[in-house]
Amino acid sequence: MPSSLPTPTPYRYELALELIDAGGAYVCHQTGPEIKASRLALRAWSGAKQVGELPAEAMSPWRDRPKAENRKLFERMKAGRYAEGEAVLRMRGDLRSDNSSLWDPAAYRVLFHAHPRTGTEWCIYPTYDYTHCIVDSLEQVSHSLCTLEFEGRQAVDGPYYWLLQQLKLYKPTTWEYSRLNITHCVMSKRKLKHLVLHGHVEGWDDPRLVSLDGLRRRGFSAAVINKFCEVIGVTRSKMTARIQLLEQIARQELDATAPRRFVVLRPLKVTLTGMPEGGKVMEAANHPKEEGMGSRSLVLRHTVYIEADDFRETDDPKYFGLAPGKEVGLLGAGVNITCTGVEKDASGAVVGLIASVDLARLNKPKGHLHWVDASEAVPAEVRLYGVLFTPEDVEGTAKTAGAEAEAEEEEEGEEEAAAAAEAAEPAWLKLLNPDSLVVEHALMEPALRAACGPASGHSRPTFQFQRTGYFCVDDSSSLERPVFNRVVALKEDKTK
C-alpha cells in the first residue's frame, strides 16, 4: 500500500553517485572467487569472536579508495570501459556486523546484455540488495512483503534499512513469511532460470512451470490461483502445498463453466454398417447442467473415430470399452454399435474396426464412448502436461553436494551464486519427469474450430474434452492449426 509521502526525484544511478559521495560505496576489482575467499576469512574472524583490527584478507583492497576516484571509476563502468566481472560497485557496509548480509554487498555490476525495455542504453545493472529498498521507498510502499530467505537482508541491521538510512530516504515496514513450496515443482528463481536458459522447458511461460505466465498458459484462471492461495493461507512455518490441491480447485471451477466437446486424442477408425444414407443429425447440449450454454449440431455418418484405448481384442468383465462381438453406446448419438471385424496392418497392429449399428437401442450397454465423425473431423495438436519433476519433494530428494553448495552461494552474494549456477550440471535435473509433456495428434469435432484462434491476454477458451479432461487454447494456436493444453484430467489419479 502506498503511503502519503511525496515521491523522491533522484533515481537509482543518481542515488548511487550520492552514496559514493557520502562514502557509502566503492568500486572493487576483486573476482568472484576472491570475494568469496574474503567473505570466508571474515566469517572465520567473526566466528572466533575476534576483536581489534580486521585481517587484510577479510576485506577488499580497494575498500578505502577516495570518494572522487570511486565516482570517476563508476562513471567509467557506466561508459562500458570495463569488461564483465572486471569492476563492481559495492556498498561500504559494516564488516563487523553479525549480519553477513551487510558485508559489503554488490550494488552495480557490468553486464553487456540488452534490457527488454531500455535496450543497450545501459551496460551496468543494479543488484537486488541495492534496488529493492530504493524502489519500495520511491514508490511509497507502506509494507514490503518478502519470503523468509530475505529476512536477514530486511533486518534492522541489514542492507535494506542501512541503504535507506545512508540515502536519507523514506523507510517502509518489512514483513516476512514462509516461501510457498509446491510438490513436484521448484520455486527458486535460479533453478527456474536454469530450466529456461538450458532448454529443459519452452520458456518462462511453459505450462509446466509455476510462474504466473506458465499458470495462465496452462489454463489456471486468476480465480483458481486466488482460491488456492486462500485455502493454503500464509505462515512463517515451512510449508509445502500439494499440486493436486491446485488441480482440484481448477477442476471444480471448470466443471461448472467449461462447455463440453468431443475430441479423440489417439484416433482409431470405425466403419459403421447399417447407417442410413444421410447419416443421423442430433443436437448435443454444450453443458449437461447449464441450459443457458445452448447446444450444437453433431452428425453421425458411416465412418467415425474413437479412442484407440477404447478397444481391446480381449474383453474383460471390468472393461467397458469395445471388443470383438461386444456392444457399446456412442455418447450423445442415441445409437449402439457392436464390433464385427478388426482390420490390421502387416505388423499385426490394429488400424481399423468394423461395427454394426443398432439405431433402436434394443439393449442398454454399460459402456459409452465419445467419438468424432470422420467427414467433419478437424486435426489438432493436444499437449498433455504432467508434473515437471517425478518426486514430490524435489529439494529433499536432491540433497547432493551441488545442491547444498548452491544454497550456500545464495547467502554469499549474487555474483558468486550466478557463477555457481553456471558450473556443473545440477543434480536436481536428474529428477525431471521424462513424460511431463506428451503431444497427441488428435481429431476434434468441428464446433471447436471457431475458438482456436490465438489466445489473448488473460482470456483463453477452455473446454471439457468429454471422458478426457479440461483443455484450453494455447498461445500458439490458430484457426488453421489448433493447439490445446491440458489443464487437468477429469479425475485425480488415485495412484499418485
JOLINUR-V816113 format. One line per field, one symbol per residue. ss: DSSP state (H for helix, E for strand, L for the rest). phi: phi as a letter, one per 20 degrees, with the letter a starting at -180 (. if undefined). burial: + if it has 9 or more other C-alpha atoms within 8 Angstrom, else -. A space follows every 10 residues. Layout:
BEGIN
ss=???
phi=???
burial=???
END
This chain:
BEGIN
ss=LELLLLLLLL LHHHHHHHHH HLLLEEEELL LHHHHHHHHH HHHHHHHLLL LLLLLHHHLL LLLLLLHHHH HHHHHHHHLL LLLLLLLEEE ELLLLLLLLH HHLLLEEEEE LLLLELLLEL LLLEEELHHH HHHHHHHHLL ELEEEEEHHH LLLLLLLLHH HHHHHHHLLL LLEEEEELLE EELLLLLLHH HHHHHHHLLL LLLLLLLLLL LHHHHHHHLL LHHHHHHHHH HHLLLLLLEE ELHHHHHHHH HHHHHHHLEE ELEELLEEEE EEELLLLLLE EEEEELLLLL HHHLEEEEEE LLEEEEEHHH EELLLLLLLL LEEELLEEEE LLLLEEEEEE EEEELLLLLE EEEEEEEELL LLLLLLLEEL LEELLLLEEE EEEEELLLEL LLLHHHHLLL HHHHHHHHHH HHLHHHHHHH HLLLLLHHHH HELLLLEEEE EEEELHHHHH HLLLLELLEL LEEEELLLEE EEELLLLLLL LEEEEEEEEL LLLLLL
phi=.feeffffef dfffffffff fenebbeddf fgffffffff fffffffelf cnfffffebf fdfdffffff ffffffgfen edffnebbed feedfeffef feelffdcce becfegdemd fdcccfefge egfffgffel fecedbeffd gffdfgdefg fgffffeldg dfedccbfff dcgmcddfff fffffffemf cfrfdgfeee ffffffffoe fffffffgff ffmcbeefbc efffffffff ffffgedefe bebdfcfcfc eednffgemc dbddffbfdc fffmbbeccd deccdcfgfe ccfdfbgedd eebgmddced gmemcdccfd acdcefenff daccbeddfe lfddffdcde bcfffdfdfb ecdeecffdf ffeffffefc gfffffffff ffqfffffff feffffffff efffdfccdd eeccfffegf eefgfcledb gcceegmcrd ccfefefbfe cfccdffbff cffffe
burial=---------- -+--++++++ ++++++++++ -+--++++++ ++--++---- ---+--++++ -++---+--+ +-++-+++-+ -+-+++++++ +++-+-+-+- ++++++++++ ---+-----+ -++++++-++ ++++-+++-+ ++++-+++-+ +++++-++++ ++++-++-+- -+-+-+++-+ +++++++--- ++-+++---- ---+++++++ --++++++++ +--++-++-- ---------- +-+-++++++ +-++---+++ ++++++++++ +++-+---+- -+-++++--- +-++++--++ +++++++--+ ++-------+ ++++--++++ +--+++++++ -+++-----+ ++++++++-- +---+--+++ ++++--++++ +++++-++++ +--+---+-- --++++--++ -+++-++-++ +-----++-- +++--++--+ +++++--++- -++++----+ -+++++--++ ++++--+++- ++++++++++ ------
END
